[in-house]
Amino acid sequence: MRKWQWNPWHGCHKCSPGCLNCYVYFLDNLRGKDASIVTRSKTYFDLPLKKDRYGNYKIPSGNEIATCFTSDFFIEEADEWRKDAWDIIRKRSDVNFLICTKRIERFNLCVPEDWGDGYENVIIAVTCENQNKADERLPILLDISAKHKYVFVAPILEKVDLSRFLCTEKINLVSVGGESYENARICDFSWICHIKDTCDKYNVTFDFHQTGSNFIKDGRQYKIKHHDEYSQAKKGMEYLKQMKNINNP
Ligand code: SF4
């Protein structure tokens, strides 16, 4: 299935250890752009509402849209644009919007008046790359009102213990990934296994979405080409499933 992305604004500010080698900065730099300037998209702001020549939405019903992945949905500069984005999200109740943020502390300032317990078609995902950021951001995620709550441990920088958050039964999914591109920090498979075990213990859906460029397994370091990071992570998922079956026949 095609993966859809909607970036109503672009650009961001580094605010966390996970931002050190941010891919938005890396890719903008290649194009001679300054990623620290946050701009509203002229062409794609209303992408979810765009229709083809037959009058059908270009993004078909039932899809998940990765929202604001070249910025942060809750960044301050977007405060004046966000209301229009919420209007679009409300109109497309037939697709799911995955909003991933490192600024969950701004969440309650940024939701629309009719948010209530949350929109059914919005998933709020918090990124935490190390224990410190998990301990800082996840209590806020547990506290806010949202119908679906995900945790992205990406780029994972160390072993992270999520037990005290996952035992609450308020987190629907945890997805883990390593860092990409130049100067990527290592991603150790033992950290992935640890989070998978915690997810299994508390019945939380787990995903390992990318290995990162510098991957360590059983003490051996591998350089992974960017386009192979996703397929290699899939193999890692298969391996974890097999291990589970062997240990729980
Ligand atoms: S919050 Fe995300 S998009 Fe913004 S600088 Fe950090 S890694 Fe990049």
Boltz pocket constraint, residues with backbone or C-beta under 6 A from the ligand:
constraints:
  - pocket:
      binder: B
      contacts: [[A, 12], [A, 13], [A, 14], [A, 15], [A, 16], [A, 18], [A, 19], [A, 22], [A, 23], [A, 24], [A, 25], [A, 69], [A, 70], [A, 71], [A, 72], [A, 102]]
      max_distance: 6.0
